[in-house]
Amino acid sequence: MPPRPGLDANVVLMAAVDIADQQGVQAVTLASVAASLGVRSPSLYNHIRGLEELKALLALYALEQLYNKISEAVEGLDGREGIEQFAHAYIRFARERPGLYESAQLVPQEMSGEEIGKAKERVVDLVLQLLKPYGLPQQEALHAVRGLRSLIHGFAALKKLGGFGLPLSVEESLDFNLRIFLAGLEQSFG
């Protein structure tokens, strides 16, 4: 059966993006994507090899979108100001694009192809650039990237789950904790 006119891999991917953002990554199945496009699941095989490829394409797209948002937010910045802008852009992305954010965070090892690896590396390299003014040796800088990601992801995840019940500004709490994290770097390596 020939492919339906107007349907291609990008249309299939964008349908998966919509489902992920509206219902979560777990809701992205071949059946749900096909239903959203008004076709039967086997029709998708004209454009993708299967669910694993679709989820890999989704993860790659998510990482590219995340990178674009954070790099735009930190353009021309580094150090404390760059890290703060990075953190807020990262959390904003998690809030505005929840399915993409989830997909960018949970790329299964078996899906980590060369393109996905490069996309992840771009994000890490961007954070390393922001951390350069702290003068961390390479290995410590990578530990700091992990720590910073954990701090920011924790805020994003808890905010999404409604885990911040106290009558305090979450943004102020984030900024407070970022200052402590960065002061620790300054004291240890500055």
Buried (B, 14 or more C-beta within 10 A) or exposed (E): EEEBEEBEBEBBBBBBBBBBBEEEBEEBBBEBBBBBBEBEBEBBEBBBEEBEBBBBBBBBBBBBBBBEBBBEBBEEBBBBEBBBBBBBBBBBBBEEBBBBBBBBBEBEEEBBBEBBEEBBEBBBEBBBBBBEBBEBEEEBBBEBBEEBBEBBBEBBBEBBEEEEEEEEEBEEBBBEBBEEBBEBBBEEBE
